[in-house]
């Protein structure tokens, strides 16, 4: 008896899915009016960000190589 009820529920859900696909078929259709990002502009922006990052890394490396970095360890407050 449990198997037939479960089978009936599964069939009913499948029927609902099929009805949903027939009623609203445009839900999964891609739209052509969506503007796509320009790959060349995106790549130029990435190169500019990398240049900025390289400048920051150069400053950090020069600071570390100078030996004027001081590290302090905080004690636990238990």
Helices and strands as residue ranges (DSSP letters): H 2-23, G 25-28, H 39-66
